[in-house]
């Protein structure tokens, strides 16, 4: 495997990790919204 191939594979892994981080951040926001709604329902 050449250095160019290694760099290309590393860039692909980095891109995949960045997509996963964005997905996790988005899902955490959605879960926070769900928790807030549940608490509001109990208080009302």
N, C-alpha and C positions, 0 to 999 in steps of 0.2 A: 504494500500500500504506500503510495507516494504521499509526500507532505501535503500536496494540493488536495488529495482525497481525504486525508485526515482533517484538514481545515474545513472542507465542505461538510463532512459528517458532524463535526463539532458545531458548525453554524446551524445545522438542522436540529441538533439536540437543544441548542440554546433557544431557537425559535419555538420548539415544542414546549420547553419549560416556561417561556414567557406566556404562551397561550394558556397553559395550565394555571399559572399564577393569576392571570386576568380572570379566568373562569372561577377560580376559588374566591377571589375578591368579590366578584359579582354575586356568587351564591351566598356569601356571608351577609351581604347587604340585604338580599331577599329574605334570609332567615331572620334578620333583625326586624324587618317589617312584619313578618308573620308573628313574632313574639310580641311586638307592640300591639298588634290587633288583638291578640289573645288576652293580654292584660287589660286592654280597654274594655273588652267584652265583660270581663269579670267585675270590673269596677262599676260599670253602668248597671 
